[in-house]
Amino acid sequence: MPPLGLGTWKLAKKESYAVIRDAIACGYRHFDCAPIYKNEAVIGEAISSAITAKEVRRQELWLTSKLWNNAHLPRHVRPALERTLKNLQTDYLDLFLIHWPVSFRQDIEHPKRAEHYLMPSEERLLETWSALEKLVRKGLIRKIGVCNYKRERLQRLLSSASIPPACLQVECHLWLQQRELLAYCLEHNITFTAYSPLGSGDSAESIRCLASRPASVASSTDNCRNLLAFPPLIRLAERCSCTPAQLLLAWGLSRNCTLIPKAASPLHCRENRAAMPLILPQEVIAELEGYDSNLRLISGEPFCRSLSPYTLEWLWGDEGW
Ligand SMILES: NC(=O)c1ccc[n+]([C@@H]2O[C@H](COP(=O)([O-])OP(=O)(O)OC[C@H]3O[C@@H](n4cnc5c(N)ncnc54)[C@H](OP(=O)(O)O)[C@@H]3O)[C@@H](O)[C@H]2O)c1
C-alpha cells in the first residue's frame, strides 16, 4: 500500500473530479474512499478518465473503500461491494474495510432513533468478516481490514479469521498517538493507517468532539481547537523549514504509519507529497512524542446518542475517548 494516500471524506461532489485528476497528475496512487462520503461515482469517473488518457494504469492504483454500517448482515455485504465497484468503475478493490463496528438496519444510513440500530454483537461482526473473506476468494477484493476497532476487538478477529486483517484504519495524530495499538499492528503484520493525520480541521464540530474534552486535555493542547494551529507544532515546523502539515506527515511516516490526509486544495496536495522525503532530527521527534494527549476527535459519539444501544465504552473500552 503506498504509504501516503489521499483521503476523500468531505470532498464535495462538484470538486472531486478535478481534485482526483490533479492528484493522479501529481503522483498520488492511493485513494481512501467510502460510499458514505457520497462522492465515489465522481471519483470513479476521474479515475476512469485518467486511465483512458493513459496517465495511469489500474494496476498502479491502490483503491480502498469501506462497508457502511447498514450492510453488516452477510447477505448485504456483496451488494454493497458491488455498488462501490460500479461507482468506482473497477472490477476489484485493493482493500475493503469494515467502516465502524456499529451496525444499523439496512434501510438506515444515519440513525436517529434507537430502533434504527442493530444490537451490539461481536458475533455479527465476525459473520460480516466471513462474508468479506468469501469476496476475497472470488477475486473481488485483494485485501480486507477494519476501521475503528479497539485492540481487544482486533485480537478477537485475528484469533478467529481464516484471512487475517491486512489493515487497521484508526484516528491517529499528534494528540492521539496510539502507541500501543500501532506496536500491536506492526508486530502482527497489520498495516496501520492513520486517519485524520492533520487533525480533521474541516469536519463539523458535532463530529469532532472537542466540546466534551476534559479540562486536563484542553490545557495540554494549549486550548487550541485546530491541530495545525498548535503553537509548539508551528515552532517546530519553522525549525525544520517545513510547514506544520509536512511536519505531522513526515513524523507519521517515520513511525511506519500509512497516512491518508484529505486535501482538496492542489497546493495542499503537493505540499503533503513533498513531506515524504523529509527526515526529522531525533530531538524533534522526541518533542512531538511529548504532545500525546489521548485526544480522540472522531470518537463515534454521534452513534451513541438518542437511546442508541452503543456506548463509547463499548467502542473504545480502556483506550479512552
Ligand atoms: N475510517 C474512518 O472512520 C475515517 C474517519 C475519518 C477520516 N477517514 C479518512 O481519513 C481521511 C483524512 O482525515 P480527515 O479528512 O478527517 O482530516 P485530515 O486529513 O486530518 O485534515 C483535512 C484538512 O486538512 C487540510 N489540509 C490538508 N493538507 C494541508 C496542508 N498541507 N496545509 C494546511 N491544511 C491542509 C484540508 O484542507 P483542504 O481540503 O482545503 O485542502 C482539510 O481541511 C478522510 O478524508 C477519510 O478518507 C476515515
The ligand as a MOL file (V3000), in Angstrom:
LIG
                    3D

  0  0  0     0  0            999 V3000
M  V30 BEGIN CTAB
M  V30 COUNTS 48 52 0 0 0
M  V30 BEGIN ATOM
M  V30 1 N -12.3410 5.1450 8.6820 0
M  V30 2 C -12.8920 6.2020 9.2540 0
M  V30 3 O -13.8000 6.0890 10.0940 0
M  V30 4 C -12.3770 7.5660 8.8940 0
M  V30 5 C -12.7120 8.6610 9.7170 0
M  V30 6 C -12.1950 9.9010 9.3750 0
M  V30 7 C -11.3890 10.0350 8.2600 0
M  V30 8 N -11.1070 8.9610 7.4610 0 CHG=1
M  V30 9 C -10.2710 9.0950 6.2300 0
M  V30 10 O -9.1170 9.8720 6.5550 0
M  V30 11 C -9.0480 10.9970 5.6790 0
M  V30 12 C -8.3320 12.1550 6.3420 0
M  V30 13 O -8.9580 12.5740 7.5370 0
M  V30 14 P -9.8230 13.9120 7.6420 0
M  V30 15 O -10.4560 14.2110 6.3360 0
M  V30 16 O -10.7020 13.7160 8.8170 0 CHG=-1
M  V30 17 O -8.8320 15.0520 8.0440 0
M  V30 18 P -7.3030 15.4870 7.8190 0
M  V30 19 O -6.7410 14.8340 6.6300 0
M  V30 20 O -6.6350 15.3420 9.1150 0
M  V30 21 O -7.4850 17.0530 7.5740 0
M  V30 22 C -8.1060 17.5780 6.4240 0
M  V30 23 C -7.9720 19.0930 6.4940 0
M  V30 24 O -6.5890 19.4560 6.4140 0
M  V30 25 C -6.4190 20.4380 5.4040 0
M  V30 26 N -5.0910 20.2730 4.8100 0
M  V30 27 C -4.6210 19.2640 4.0460 0
M  V30 28 N -3.3320 19.4680 3.7160 0
M  V30 29 C -2.9720 20.6490 4.2880 0
M  V30 30 C -1.7810 21.4040 4.2760 0
M  V30 31 N -0.6810 20.9750 3.6380 0
M  V30 32 N -1.7690 22.5930 4.9590 0
M  V30 33 C -2.8750 23.0220 5.6190 0
M  V30 34 N -4.0390 22.3450 5.6410 0
M  V30 35 C -4.0900 21.1610 4.9890 0
M  V30 36 C -7.5200 20.1540 4.3960 0
M  V30 37 O -7.7580 21.3420 3.6600 0
M  V30 38 P -8.2590 21.3560 2.1290 0
M  V30 39 O -9.1830 20.1860 1.9560 0
M  V30 40 O -8.8990 22.6630 1.9860 0
M  V30 41 O -7.0470 21.2250 1.2480 0
M  V30 42 C -8.6600 19.8090 5.3380 0
M  V30 43 O -9.2390 20.9780 5.8580 0
M  V30 44 C -10.5210 11.2580 5.3540 0
M  V30 45 O -10.6790 12.1350 4.2650 0
M  V30 46 C -11.0080 9.8430 5.1180 0
M  V30 47 O -10.5920 9.3790 3.8410 0
M  V30 48 C -11.5810 7.7250 7.7820 0
M  V30 END ATOM
M  V30 BEGIN BOND
M  V30 1 1 1 2
M  V30 2 2 2 3
M  V30 3 1 2 4
M  V30 4 1 4 5
M  V30 5 2 4 48
M  V30 6 2 5 6
M  V30 7 1 6 7
M  V30 8 2 7 8
M  V30 9 1 8 9
M  V30 10 1 8 48
M  V30 11 1 9 10
M  V30 12 1 9 46
M  V30 13 1 10 11
M  V30 14 1 11 12
M  V30 15 1 11 44
M  V30 16 1 12 13
M  V30 17 1 13 14
M  V30 18 2 14 15
M  V30 19 1 14 16
M  V30 20 1 14 17
M  V30 21 1 17 18
M  V30 22 2 18 19
M  V30 23 1 18 20
M  V30 24 1 18 21
M  V30 25 1 21 22
M  V30 26 1 22 23
M  V30 27 1 23 24
M  V30 28 1 23 42
M  V30 29 1 24 25
M  V30 30 1 25 26
M  V30 31 1 25 36
M  V30 32 1 26 27
M  V30 33 1 26 35
M  V30 34 2 27 28
M  V30 35 1 28 29
M  V30 36 1 29 30
M  V30 37 2 29 35
M  V30 38 1 30 31
M  V30 39 2 30 32
M  V30 40 1 32 33
M  V30 41 2 33 34
M  V30 42 1 34 35
M  V30 43 1 36 37
M  V30 44 1 36 42
M  V30 45 1 37 38
M  V30 46 2 38 39
M  V30 47 1 38 40
M  V30 48 1 38 41
M  V30 49 1 42 43
M  V30 50 1 44 45
M  V30 51 1 44 46
M  V30 52 1 46 47
M  V30 END BOND
M  V30 END CTAB
M  END
